[in-house]
Amino acid sequence: MKRILLAMAIFMAAATGVSAKGGLTVANRAQNQDTIVVKMANGAKMILQLQNMKQLEAFQNYSLDSLMRELNKYVKQVDKMEGATNKDGNPKQMTVTFNTKEGDKDNVEQVTVTVQETDAKGKVINKEHHEVRINKSFKIDVDIEEDGDNTDIEINTSDDDDTTKHNHVENYKATRFNFDLDLGLNAFVNEDDAAFIPDLKPMGSRYVSLNSHMISQIGGKKSPLYIVSGLEFAFNNYMFDKNYIIQDIDDNTVFTKIEERQYEKSKLATSSVNVPIMPMLKFKRENGKEGFHIGAGGFAGYRLGSHSKLKFEENDNTTKDKDHGSFNLSDFQYGLTGVIGYNDLSLFVKYNMNDLFKENRGPQVSVISFGLRLLN
């Protein structure tokens, strides 16, 4: 009962926009004001000042039921403050103010709660400030100052189900997961057997990689150093020019130029899963958003599948021929990878240090892939 009366007193003082502070007496009030005194069981008094009876009638304009739920959060705090003083003997003070904007279509009500403690010289040593905005979905901002240390907390709550969610302004995580997409081209390098390697059609020799990266910050939330790892599912297309086709003859991979037939498409496609390990430096802009970043490291992977595809016209019909052989491709692969960019747009490069084909079972050639990395 004591707590209910206390909440009602705060309620009424808040609704009229006046202060309810410890230490105030009737003698401090203006003589032309009416007062309503609520006596507490321990002898404390809560005083409501009224300029006129219209203020009392104005209560019907306030959504006191929704405000009660918010003031209930502070009842326990006020209960503890009854008769409480700080270490210097000065009383602790609490002020509650409740304002309603007339004519507001959202019927917005704003509550301001201030709790402070002073020392012997009257200097504020501890201060808490609470602001509550009440409507269908209201927001509470809490700013607590204590000995020079600041804490900001944002609390969002729904008026419909009376549930409260606490969201800290800054929720730091050293490790997070990110999905990104690599779109680029392939090229052959280190062509020791250049006479046996056909040229690639640039736009047909595409590289696509779907990446789930784990990004870990090293050295704290202000450090620019990160380690990037995770899984990458890569798809390489090598489209051959000048009517060359790939063949597996007697367990040896060779490229053959066909004269009697014109191929619209002749390509080799592979798929693989890769694991990168790449240190990266990421720098923030003045507004705190992502800025310039650069990284370089290595990767290792395993081939998942491969096939060749031929497309040509024969007897006025389009024929497509696929061969899902391995073509003596290397199963394991490894190499170097790097990225450079700004914000969500990056350029990547990936160099396979191993040969594309197994030793002595195909031309000795390596692959380099490069293009754009689109971040999500």
C-alpha positions as CSV (number, residue, x, y, z in Angstrom):
1,M,0.0,0.0,0.0
2,K,2.8,2.3,0.9
3,R,4.4,1.8,-2.5
4,I,1.1,2.4,-4.3
5,L,0.5,5.7,-2.5
6,L,4.0,6.8,-3.4
7,A,3.5,6.0,-7.0
8,M,0.3,7.9,-7.0
9,A,2.0,10.9,-5.5
10,I,4.7,10.9,-8.1
11,F,2.1,10.3,-10.7
12,M,0.2,13.4,-9.7
13,A,3.2,15.6,-9.3
14,A,4.5,14.4,-12.7
15,A,1.2,15.1,-14.5
16,T,1.2,18.7,-13.5
17,G,4.7,19.3,-14.6
18,V,6.0,20.2,-11.1
19,S,8.9,18.8,-9.0
20,A,8.6,16.3,-6.1
21,K,11.9,16.8,-4.2
22,G,13.1,15.6,-0.8
23,G,13.4,18.4,1.8
24,L,10.6,20.7,0.5
25,T,7.9,21.9,3.0
26,V,4.6,23.7,2.7
27,A,6.2,26.9,4.0
28,N,8.2,27.1,0.8
29,R,5.1,27.2,-1.4
30,A,3.4,30.3,-2.7
31,Q,0.5,31.4,-0.5
32,N,-1.9,31.6,-3.4
33,Q,-1.5,28.0,-4.2
34,D,-3.7,25.0,-3.1
35,T,-1.9,21.9,-1.9
36,I,-2.7,18.3,-1.6
37,V,-0.6,16.4,1.0
38,V,-0.2,12.6,0.9
39,K,1.1,11.3,4.2
40,M,3.4,8.3,4.2
41,A,3.4,5.6,6.9
42,N,6.9,6.7,8.0
43,G,5.9,10.3,8.4
44,A,7.2,11.5,5.0
45,K,5.0,13.8,3.0
46,M,4.4,14.1,-0.7
47,I,3.0,17.6,-1.7
48,L,1.0,18.4,-4.8
49,Q,0.8,22.0,-5.8
50,L,-2.3,23.3,-7.7
51,Q,-2.7,26.7,-9.2
52,N,-6.4,26.1,-9.7
53,M,-8.9,23.2,-9.9
54,K,-8.6,23.1,-13.6
55,Q,-5.3,21.5,-13.2
56,L,-6.9,18.7,-11.3
57,E,-9.5,18.3,-14.0
58,A,-6.8,18.1,-16.6
59,F,-5.8,14.6,-15.4
60,Q,-8.4,13.1,-17.8
61,N,-6.1,14.3,-20.7
62,Y,-3.3,12.1,-19.6
63,S,-2.7,8.4,-20.3
64,L,-2.0,7.6,-16.6
65,D,-2.1,3.8,-17.1
66,S,0.8,3.9,-19.6
67,L,2.7,6.3,-17.4
68,M,2.2,4.1,-14.3
69,R,4.1,1.3,-15.9
70,E,7.1,3.6,-16.5
71,L,7.0,5.2,-13.0
72,N,6.8,1.8,-11.4
73,K,10.4,1.4,-12.6
74,Y,11.4,4.2,-10.2
75,V,9.2,3.4,-7.2
76,K,11.8,1.1,-5.7
77,Q,14.5,3.8,-6.2
78,V,12.3,6.5,-4.5
79,D,11.4,4.1,-1.7
80,K,15.1,3.7,-0.9
81,M,15.6,7.5,-1.0
82,E,12.9,8.2,1.7
83,G,14.9,9.9,4.4
84,A,18.2,8.9,2.8
85,T,21.2,11.2,2.8
86,N,24.6,11.1,1.3
87,K,27.8,10.7,3.3
88,D,27.9,14.5,4.0
89,G,24.4,14.6,5.4
90,N,22.8,16.3,2.4
91,P,19.6,14.8,1.2
92,K,19.4,12.9,-2.1
93,Q,16.9,14.4,-4.5
94,M,14.6,13.1,-7.2
95,T,12.6,15.1,-9.6
96,V,9.9,13.7,-11.9
97,T,8.3,15.8,-14.7
98,F,5.5,14.7,-17.0
99,N,4.5,16.7,-20.1
100,T,1.9,16.1,-22.8
101,K,2.0,18.0,-26.1
102,E,-1.6,19.1,-26.8
103,G,-2.8,18.4,-30.3
104,D,-0.1,15.9,-31.0
105,K,-1.6,13.3,-33.3
106,D,0.5,10.6,-31.6
107,N,-0.6,11.7,-28.2
108,V,3.1,11.8,-27.1
109,E,3.9,12.0,-23.4
110,Q,7.4,12.7,-22.2
111,V,8.6,11.9,-18.7
112,T,11.9,13.3,-17.3
113,V,13.4,11.8,-14.1
114,T,16.5,13.3,-12.5
115,V,18.2,11.8,-9.4
116,Q,21.2,13.6,-7.9
117,E,23.4,13.6,-4.9
118,T,25.4,16.6,-3.6
119,D,28.4,17.0,-1.3
120,A,28.8,19.3,1.7
121,K,29.5,22.3,-0.6
122,G,26.4,21.6,-2.7
123,K,28.4,20.3,-5.7
124,V,26.7,17.4,-7.6
125,I,28.8,14.3,-7.2
126,N,26.4,11.7,-8.7
127,K,23.7,12.4,-11.2
128,E,21.3,10.2,-13.2
129,H,19.1,11.5,-15.9
130,H,16.2,9.5,-17.5
131,E,14.0,10.5,-20.4
132,V,11.0,8.5,-21.3
133,R,8.9,9.0,-24.5
134,I,5.6,7.2,-24.4
135,N,3.4,6.3,-27.4
136,K,2.8,3.1,-29.3
137,S,6.5,2.4,-29.2
138,F,8.5,4.6,-26.8
139,K,12.1,5.1,-26.1
140,I,14.0,5.6,-22.8
141,D,17.4,7.2,-22.8
142,V,19.5,6.9,-19.6
143,D,22.6,8.9,-19.0
144,I,24.4,8.2,-15.7
145,E,27.3,10.3,-14.6
146,E,29.5,9.2,-11.8
147,D,33.0,10.5,-10.9
148,G,33.6,11.5,-14.5
149,D,32.7,8.1,-16.0
150,N,29.9,8.1,-18.6
151,T,27.6,5.2,-19.5
152,D,25.1,5.5,-22.3
153,I,22.3,2.9,-22.5
154,E,19.5,2.8,-25.0
155,I,16.3,0.9,-24.0
156,N,13.5,0.2,-26.5
157,T,10.2,-1.1,-25.3
158,S,6.8,-1.8,-26.8
159,D,3.7,-0.4,-25.2
160,D,1.6,-3.2,-26.6
161,D,3.1,-6.2,-24.8
162,D,4.8,-4.3,-22.0
163,T,8.1,-6.0,-22.7
164,T,11.4,-4.2,-22.4
165,K,14.5,-4.8,-24.6
166,H,17.9,-3.4,-23.5
167,N,20.2,-2.6,-26.3
168,H,23.6,-1.2,-25.5
169,V,24.7,1.7,-27.7
170,E,27.9,-0.2,-28.5
171,N,28.0,-4.0,-28.6
172,Y,31.5,-4.9,-29.4
173,K,32.3,-8.3,-30.9
174,A,35.9,-9.2,-31.7
175,T,34.8,-11.9,-34.2
176,R,32.0,-11.7,-36.7
177,F,30.9,-13.5,-39.9
178,N,30.5,-11.8,-43.2
179,F,29.2,-13.1,-46.6
180,D,30.8,-11.7,-49.8
181,L,30.9,-12.5,-53.5
182,D,33.9,-12.6,-55.8
183,L,33.3,-11.9,-59.5
184,G,36.3,-12.0,-61.8
185,L,38.3,-13.6,-64.6
186,N,40.9,-16.4,-65.0
187,A,44.2,-16.4,-66.9
188,F,47.0,-18.9,-67.3
189,V,50.5,-18.0,-66.0
190,N,53.9,-19.8,-65.9
191,E,53.3,-21.5,-69.2
192,D,56.4,-23.7,-69.3
193,D,54.6,-25.7,-72.0
194,A,53.3,-22.7,-73.9
195,A,53.2,-24.5,-77.2
196,F,50.7,-26.9,-75.8
197,I,48.5,-24.4,-74.0
198,P,45.7,-22.6,-75.9
199,D,44.7,-19.0,-75.4
200,L,41.7,-18.3,-73.2
201,K,38.8,-16.2,-74.2
202,P,38.9,-13.4,-71.5
203,M,35.2,-12.8,-71.0
204,G,34.3,-16.5,-71.1
205,S,37.0,-17.5,-68.6
206,R,35.0,-16.4,-65.5
207,Y,35.7,-16.8,-61.8
208,V,32.9,-16.9,-59.2
209,S,33.4,-17.5,-55.5
210,L,30.8,-17.6,-52.7
211,N,32.5,-16.7,-49.4
212,S,31.6,-17.0,-45.8
213,H,34.4,-15.2,-44.0
214,M,35.1,-15.1,-40.3
215,I,36.7,-11.8,-39.5
216,S,38.5,-11.5,-36.1
217,Q,39.9,-8.2,-34.8
218,I,43.3,-8.5,-33.1
219,G,44.4,-6.1,-30.3
220,G,41.0,-4.5,-29.2
221,K,38.2,-2.6,-30.8
222,K,40.4,0.3,-31.9
223,S,43.0,-1.9,-33.6
224,P,43.1,-1.9,-37.4
225,L,44.5,-5.5,-37.6
226,Y,42.1,-8.3,-38.5
227,I,42.5,-12.0,-39.5
228,V,40.2,-13.2,-42.2
229,S,39.4,-16.9,-42.5
230,G,36.4,-19.1,-43.3
231,L,35.1,-21.1,-46.3
232,E,35.1,-20.1,-50.0
233,F,33.3,-22.1,-52.7
234,A,35.0,-21.2,-56.0
235,F,33.9,-21.9,-59.6
236,N,36.5,-21.6,-62.4
237,N,35.7,-21.5,-66.1
238,Y,38.5,-21.8,-68.7
239,M,37.1,-21.1,-72.2
240,F,39.5,-22.0,-75.0
241,D,40.1,-20.0,-78.1
242,K,40.9,-20.9,-81.7
243,N,38.9,-24.1,-81.8
244,Y,40.9,-26.0,-79.2
245,I,39.4,-28.8,-77.1
246,I,40.6,-30.6,-74.1
247,Q,41.0,-34.4,-74.1
248,D,42.2,-37.2,-71.8
249,I,44.2,-39.6,-74.0
250,D,45.9,-42.6,-72.3
251,D,45.7,-40.9,-68.9
252,N,47.3,-37.8,-70.2
253,T,45.6,-34.4,-70.7
254,V,46.2,-32.7,-74.1
255,F,44.8,-29.8,-76.0
256,T,43.9,-30.4,-79.6
257,K,43.0,-28.0,-82.3
258,I,40.1,-29.2,-84.5
259,E,40.0,-28.1,-88.2
260,E,37.0,-30.0,-89.5
261,R,34.5,-28.5,-87.1
262,Q,33.8,-25.0,-85.7
263,Y,33.0,-24.9,-81.9
264,E,30.9,-22.2,-80.5
265,K,32.0,-23.1,-77.0
266,S,34.9,-25.2,-75.7
267,K,35.6,-25.0,-72.0
268,L,36.8,-26.7,-68.8
269,A,34.9,-25.9,-65.6
270,T,36.1,-26.8,-62.0
271,S,34.7,-26.3,-58.6
272,S,36.6,-26.3,-55.3
273,V,36.4,-25.4,-51.6
274,N,39.1,-23.2,-50.1
275,V,40.2,-21.9,-46.7
276,P,42.0,-18.6,-46.6
277,I,44.2,-17.2,-43.9
278,M,44.7,-13.5,-44.5
279,P,45.9,-10.7,-42.2
280,M,44.1,-7.4,-43.1
281,L,44.4,-3.8,-42.1
282,K,41.1,-1.9,-42.0
283,F,40.9,1.8,-41.2
284,K,37.8,3.8,-40.1
285,R,36.7,7.0,-41.6
286,E,36.0,10.1,-39.4
287,N,32.3,9.2,-39.2
288,G,33.2,5.7,-37.9
289,K,32.3,3.8,-41.0
290,E,34.5,1.5,-43.0
291,G,37.3,3.1,-45.0
292,F,40.4,1.9,-46.7
293,H,41.5,-1.8,-46.2
294,I,44.2,-4.0,-47.5
295,G,45.2,-7.6,-46.9
296,A,47.4,-10.4,-48.1
297,G,47.8,-14.0,-47.1
298,G,47.5,-17.6,-48.3
299,F,44.9,-20.2,-49.0
300,A,44.5,-24.0,-49.4
301,G,41.7,-26.0,-51.0
302,Y,40.4,-29.1,-52.5
303,R,38.8,-29.8,-56.0
304,L,35.2,-30.8,-55.7
305,G,34.4,-31.5,-59.4
306,S,35.2,-30.8,-63.0
307,H,33.8,-31.2,-66.5
308,S,34.4,-30.1,-70.1
309,K,31.7,-28.7,-72.4
310,L,31.6,-28.5,-76.2
311,K,28.9,-26.7,-78.2
312,F,28.8,-26.8,-82.0
313,E,26.4,-26.9,-84.9
314,E,26.0,-30.2,-86.8
315,N,23.4,-31.0,-89.5
316,D,21.6,-27.7,-88.6
317,N,21.3,-28.8,-85.0
318,T,23.0,-27.4,-82.0
319,T,24.9,-30.1,-80.1
320,K,26.2,-29.9,-76.5
321,D,28.6,-32.5,-75.3
322,K,29.7,-32.7,-71.6
323,D,32.4,-34.9,-70.1
324,H,32.6,-35.1,-66.3
325,G,36.1,-36.5,-66.2
326,S,38.9,-35.4,-63.9
327,F,41.2,-34.5,-66.8
328,N,44.2,-35.2,-64.5
329,L,43.5,-32.0,-62.6
330,S,45.3,-31.5,-59.3
331,D,43.1,-32.4,-56.4
332,F,44.8,-30.2,-53.8
333,Q,45.6,-26.5,-54.4
334,Y,47.3,-23.7,-52.6
335,G,48.5,-20.2,-53.3
336,L,48.4,-16.6,-52.4
337,T,45.5,-14.2,-52.1
338,G,45.1,-10.5,-51.5
339,V,42.5,-7.8,-51.4
340,I,42.5,-4.0,-51.5
341,G,39.5,-1.6,-51.4
342,Y,37.4,1.1,-49.8
343,N,34.2,0.6,-47.8
344,D,32.2,-2.3,-49.3
345,L,34.0,-2.5,-52.7
346,S,37.2,-4.4,-53.0
347,L,39.6,-5.7,-55.7
348,F,40.9,-9.3,-55.1
349,V,43.6,-11.4,-56.6
350,K,44.2,-15.1,-56.2
351,Y,47.3,-16.9,-57.5
352,N,47.5,-20.7,-57.5
353,M,51.1,-21.7,-56.8
354,N,50.4,-25.4,-57.7
355,D,50.0,-26.5,-61.3
356,L,46.5,-26.9,-62.7
357,F,47.3,-30.5,-63.9
358,K,49.1,-33.3,-62.1
359,E,52.8,-33.6,-62.8
360,N,53.7,-35.4,-66.0
361,R,50.0,-35.9,-66.8
362,G,49.2,-32.6,-68.4
363,P,50.7,-29.2,-69.4
364,Q,52.5,-27.4,-66.6
365,V,50.5,-24.2,-66.1
366,S,49.2,-22.2,-63.1
367,V,46.1,-20.0,-62.8
368,I,45.6,-16.5,-61.6
369,S,42.1,-15.1,-60.8
370,F,41.3,-11.4,-60.2
371,G,38.2,-9.1,-60.1
372,L,35.7,-7.5,-57.7
373,R,34.7,-8.5,-54.2
374,L,31.2,-7.4,-53.3
375,L,30.6,-7.2,-49.5
376,N,27.3,-7.9,-47.9
